[in-house]
Amino acid sequence: MEQQKIFIIKLWSAILIEWEKLNEKVMKNIVSWVVHCRHNNIGCILVTSWAVALGRQVLQKKWISGKKNDTQFEQMCASIGQPLLMKQYGDLFLLEGITISQLLLTRGDFALRESYKSVKEVLTHSLSLNIVPIINENDVLSPEELDFSDNDQLSALVAGMMNAQKLIILSNVDWLYDKHPDDGGKKIDIIHEVDDATFSMVDPKKSSTWKGWMGSKLRTAKLIMDLGIDMILASGKEENILERISEWEYRGTLFHASSRKSFDSMRKWLKAWAVPVWKLIVSTIIADLLKSKKRTSLLVIWVEKILSDFKKWDIVEVCEENGKCLGIGISKMHSSDVLSAKEQGESKIVIHTDYFNYLDDQEKAF
C-alpha cells in the first residue's frame, strides 16, 4: 500500500475573518479540500489562528475590555475563543462525516524530546484513523520564553515533525514580491533558496507589521526547505486555491526544496527544535576539532567544567572556554558520572557524534 502523504495547512486569521465573523465560505472550501485529499491518500493537519480575536469579540460584547499587550487578558480571550473556534470547525467537518481532534501546543512541547515524541505519536495515530488534527498554540499556558511569535513557526515545527510533503500557508497575501508592492514589486513564482538576497526583498523602511510577518514566512521557508519540504505561500481567499495547489497549478510562491533530505528523527529534532538548558565547557583541543567540523564524540577527558547539573538524555550546550557555543548534543551520562569518570581517567563518551549538531548546523529559524 502506498505510504500516505501529509500536507500541513496553516490558516491565517485574515482569511478566516469576514466582517468580524468566521468566513464560512473559506472554511467550507477547506473542508471540501480535506475530503478530496482523503480520497487521494493524503492526510491533512490544520494549524489555525483566531482564538484570541474571537474571545476578544465576546468580551467586548459584554463591555469587558483590555489591551492587546495585556498577557492575562489575551490568555483569557484565548480560553474563551478556542472552544468557539473548534465548534465552528467541528460542525462543518461533521457534515462530511469527518472526526476532528484538537491539539494545543507550546514551544516546550517541541523542545523536550519525550513531549515531542508523544505529540508525533498522537498525530500519526490520528491520521491513520482518518481523523483531522486541528492545532493551535496554547496561548493560555505559553510562557513568554517558550511561545511562538506567530503560528507560521508552529506550522513549520509540525511539518518537520511529521516529515510532510508540503507546508501550505494561506494568508491574505498571494505571492512573495521582489520588493514592497507599494513600490511596484513583482510577484515571484518560485524560490529555490532563501538567502540574504531573499530577505533583502523585505523593505525595513516599510511598516514593521509587514516586515515582521513576511520575515517570519521567509524564516519558516528556510527551515522547511533545509529539511527537504516544499512550502507554498498563497491567498486563502482565491477560489479553489487548494485544488489548484493539489494539481500543481500554483497560484502563489513555491519555495521548492532542491531534494528531500533524509534525517533520522533524533538529528532532525536537534537541528530545528531542541532547546538546551544545561551547559558545559570543553578543552581547547576538542573545541578546535568541533570548530573545524571534525565529526568526533565528546569524551569525559575533554570536559573542563560543568556549569549546571544534567541527567542522561538531557540536551547540553557545548561551549569553548570563552563561553562561545560550539553546538548542542544529547548527553549519554549524568553530570555526576562525568565528573567521577574524569577523576578516574576514564575515556567514556559524554555526547556521541551522532547526537551532536554543530552551531552552524542548527540554523534555527526562530
Secondary structure, DSSP 8 states (H G I E B T S, - for coil): ----EEEEEEE-HHHHEETTEE-HHHHHHHHHHHHHHHHTTEEEEEE---HHHHHHHHHHHTT----TT-HHHHHHHHHHHHHHHHHHHHHHHHTTT--EEEEEE-THHHHSHHHHHHHHHHHHHHHHTT-EEEEEE-TTT--GGG--SSHHHHHHHHHHHTT-SEEEEEES---EESS-GGGT--EE-EES---HHHHTTS-TTS-HHHHHHHHHHHHHHHHHHHTT-EEEEEETTSTTHHHHHHTT--SEEEE--SS-----HHHHHHHHT----EEEEE-HHHHHHHHTT----EEGGGEEEESS---TT-EEEEE-TTS-EEEEEE-SS-HHHHHHHHHTT---EEE-GGGEEEHHHH----
